[in-house]
């Protein structure tokens, strides 16, 4: 799961309660990033349950303002070391299980970045390395420098760019795919009347019909579709839907047990390919 809300407001939307509900439900991966500015919250929340958590973190985005997308990328070796030390301190842990480069750099060769990340593994500060927002060539070059355990990219019914080049490369190299925003940033939870232009009427209708047949929701069907990508592409797929609500968390967990038929999967594939 991805925790991005750093402000506790009590009840169903208390982020501490959300994390504990996730762990109680058997979820093991908890992901944060220095750019999310909630590492101290995450660290306090998992204290006492650290052995239940696969803790994932990210570095590399340096915010320049409060506007989305207003950031620089730092991926030089000096910054890699600095960022890791700062995250370990804020999280209050001795090791980060999976440490991602948050975004590719246009100026620092990825081999240099991964070389510095590999030193963190040698020092026992990080257990495994991941990449996010990279190209297939980046992934191949990085993996040659040090094994890459996970590739995190957006993947949903309305965003399938990963399938063109990155996914075949990950499958070839044995790299697990961590699919963020598997519900299209919330769009796929919604009926067509409130969804945006990325969902066609046909796709929205199909999600509704399949949801009705399984007595579930559109969002759960869309998330189940991502779960099924593992059998379709022969690569380990771990969806990480973000949530700020215990209620939504439980709905996301339930989607893992939703089995879609081959006909339903083919129907969704055809529709989302044209949406």
C-alpha positions in Angstrom: 0.0 0.0 0.0 1.0 3.6 -0.5 0.6 6.1 2.3 0.7 9.7 1.1 -1.6 11.5 3.6 0.6 12.9 6.3 -2.2 14.4 8.4 -4.2 12.4 10.9 -7.8 13.5 11.1 -9.3 10.7 13.2 -11.6 7.8 12.5 -11.7 6.1 9.1 -9.2 8.5 7.6 -6.6 8.4 10.4 -3.4 7.4 8.4 -2.1 5.4 11.4 -5.3 3.4 11.5 -5.0 2.8 7.8 -1.5 1.4 8.1 -2.4 -0.9 11.0 -5.6 -2.1 9.2 -3.4 -2.9 6.2 -1.0 -4.9 8.4 -3.9 -6.7 10.1 -5.2 -7.7 6.7 -1.9 -9.3 5.7 -0.5 -6.5 3.5 3.2 -6.5 3.9 4.5 -3.7 1.6 4.3 -0.1 2.9 5.7 2.5 0.6 6.7 6.1 1.2 9.2 8.5 -0.3 11.1 11.5 0.9 9.1 13.6 -1.6 5.8 12.6 0.2 7.0 14.3 3.4 5.5 11.7 5.6 8.5 9.4 6.5 8.4 10.4 10.2 4.7 9.4 10.3 5.4 6.1 8.6 8.3 5.4 10.9 6.2 6.0 14.1 3.3 4.0 12.7 5.3 0.8 12.0 7.3 1.0 15.2 6.7 -2.2 17.0 5.6 -4.0 13.8 8.7 -3.5 11.8 9.1 -7.3 11.2 5.7 -7.4 9.5 6.6 -4.7 7.0 8.5 -4.7 3.7 9.4 -1.0 3.8 9.9 0.7 0.5 11.2 4.2 0.1 12.2 6.5 -2.8 14.6 9.4 -3.4 15.5 11.7 -6.2 12.7 14.3 -6.4 13.6 17.7 -5.0 10.5 19.9 -4.8 10.9 23.5 -6.0 7.5 24.7 -5.0 4.0 23.5 -4.0 2.8 23.0 -7.6 2.5 19.5 -8.9 5.3 18.6 -11.2 7.5 21.5 -10.0 10.6 19.5 -9.1 14.2 18.8 -9.9 15.8 15.4 -10.1 18.9 14.6 -8.0 20.6 11.3 -8.8 24.3 11.9 -8.3 26.1 9.6 -6.0 26.6 12.2 -3.3 22.9 12.9 -3.1 22.1 9.1 -3.1 24.0 8.7 0.1 22.7 11.9 1.6 19.1 11.0 0.8 19.3 7.5 2.2 20.8 8.7 5.5 18.1 11.3 5.9 15.3 8.8 5.2 16.7 6.3 7.6 16.8 9.0 10.3 13.3 10.2 9.6 11.9 6.6 9.4 13.7 5.6 12.6 14.9 2.3 11.0 18.3 0.8 10.3 17.5 -0.5 6.9 15.1 0.2 4.0 13.9 -3.1 2.4 13.4 -1.7 -1.2 14.9 1.6 -2.2 13.8 3.3 -5.5 15.2 6.0 -7.7 12.0 8.0 -8.0 12.7 9.4 -11.4 15.3 9.1 -14.1 17.9 11.8 -14.4 18.6 13.5 -17.7 22.2 14.4 -16.6 23.5 11.6 -14.4 24.1 8.2 -16.1 21.9 5.6 -14.4 25.0 3.4 -13.9 26.4 6.0 -11.6 23.2 6.3 -9.6 22.8 2.5 -9.3 26.5 2.1 -8.4 25.9 4.4 -5.4 22.7 2.6 -4.5 24.6 -0.7 -4.6 27.0 0.7 -2.0 24.1 1.2 0.3 23.3 -2.5 -0.1 26.9 -3.5 0.7 26.7 -1.3 3.8 23.5 -3.0 5.0 21.4 0.2 4.7 19.3 -1.0 1.9 18.2 -4.6 1.0 17.1 -4.3 -2.6 17.0 -1.7 -5.4 14.1 -0.4 -7.5 13.5 2.1 -10.3 10.6 4.3 -11.2 9.8 6.6 -14.1 12.5 5.2 -16.3 12.9 3.8 -19.9 13.5 0.2 -20.9 17.1 1.1 -21.8 17.5 2.6 -18.3 16.3 -0.6 -16.8 18.5 -2.8 -18.8 21.7 -0.7 -18.1 20.8 -0.4 -14.4 20.3 -4.1 -14.1 23.7 -4.8 -15.6 25.3 -2.6 -12.9 23.4 -4.2 -10.0 20.3 -6.5 -9.9 17.1 -4.5 -9.9 14.4 -6.1 -7.8 11.4 -4.0 -8.8 10.2 -1.5 -11.4 7.4 0.8 -10.3 5.3 2.4 -13.1 1.7 3.5 -13.6 -0.4 0.6 -14.9 -4.2 0.5 -15.2 -7.0 0.0 -17.6 -6.5 3.6 -18.7 -2.7 3.7 -18.7 -1.0 0.8 -20.4 2.2 2.5 -21.8 4.3 0.1 -19.7 3.2 -2.8 -21.9 5.0 -1.4 -24.9 8.7 -1.7 -23.9 9.2 -1.7 -20.2 7.1 -4.7 -19.4 8.8 -7.1 -21.9 12.2 -5.9 -20.5 11.1 -6.5 -16.9 9.9 -9.9 -17.8 13.1 -10.8 -19.5 15.2 -9.6 -16.6 13.0 -11.1 -13.9 12.2 -7.8 -12.4 8.9 -7.5 -10.5 6.5 -4.8 -11.6 4.9 -2.6 -8.9 1.9 -1.0 -10.5 1.0 2.4 -9.0 -2.3 4.2 -9.6 -4.0 0.9 -10.6 -7.4 2.7 -10.5 -6.3 5.5 -12.8 -6.0 8.0 -10.0 -9.5 7.2 -8.9 -11.1 7.6 -12.3 -12.0 3.9 -12.5 -14.0 4.1 -9.3 -16.4 6.4 -10.9 -19.5 6.1 -13.1 -19.1 7.6 -16.6 -21.1 10.7 -15.6 -18.3 11.7 -13.2 -15.3 10.1 -14.8 -12.9 12.0 -17.1 -12.2 11.7 -20.8 -9.9 8.7 -20.3 -12.8 6.4 -19.8 -15.1 5.7 -22.7 -18.8 5.0 -22.2 -18.2 1.4 -23.3 -15.4 0.8 -20.8 -17.4 2.4 -18.0 -20.4 0.4 -18.9 -18.4 -2.8 -19.0 -16.9 -2.1 -15.6 -20.4 -1.5 -14.2 -21.8 -4.7 -15.7 -18.9 -6.9 -14.4 -19.1 -5.3 -11.0 -22.8 -6.0 -10.9 -22.2 -9.6 -11.9 -19.7 -10.1 -9.1 -21.6 -8.0 -6.5 -18.6 -5.7 -6.2 -17.6 -2.2 -7.4 -16.1 -0.7 -10.5 -12.9 0.1 -8.7 -12.5 -3.4 -7.4 -12.9 -4.8 -10.9 -10.3 -2.4 -12.3 -7.9 -3.4 -9.5 -8.6 -7.1 -10.1 -7.7 -6.6 -13.8 -4.2 -5.4 -12.7 -3.9 -8.4 -10.4 -4.6 -10.6 -13.4 -1.8 -9.1 -15.4 0.7 -11.5 -13.7 -0.9 -14.5 -15.5 -1.2 -12.6 -18.7 2.4 -11.4 -18.9 4.4 -13.9 -16.9 5.9 -11.3 -14.5 5.3 -10.7 -10.8 2.8 -7.8 -10.5 2.2 -6.0 -7.2 -0.5 -3.3 -7.4 -0.2 -0.5 -4.8 -3.4 1.5 -4.7 -3.0 4.5 -2.5 -5.7 5.2 0.1 -6.4 7.5 3.0 -9.4 5.5 4.3 -9.7 2.2 6.2 -13.0 1.6 4.3 -11.3 1.9 0.9 -8.3 -0.1 2.1 -10.6 -3.0 2.9 -12.3 -2.8 -0.5 -8.8 -2.8 -2.2 -7.8 -5.9 -0.2 -11.0 -7.7 -1.2 -10.2 -7.0 -4.9 -7.3 -9.4 -4.6 -9.8 -12.3 -4.3 -11.9 -11.3 -7.2 -11.5 -13.7 -10.0 -12.4 -12.4 -13.5 -13.3 -14.9 -16.2 -11.3 -15.1 -19.4 -14.2 -13.6 -21.3 -14.4 -10.6 -18.9 -10.7 -10.0 -19.1 -10.7 -10.1 -22.9 -13.7 -7.8 -23.0 -11.9 -5.2 -20.8 -8.7 -5.6 -22.8 -10.5 -4.8 -26.0 -12.3 -1.8 -24.6 -9.3 -0.3 -22.8 -7.2 -0.7 -25.9 -9.5 1.7 -27.7 -10.3 4.1 -24.8 
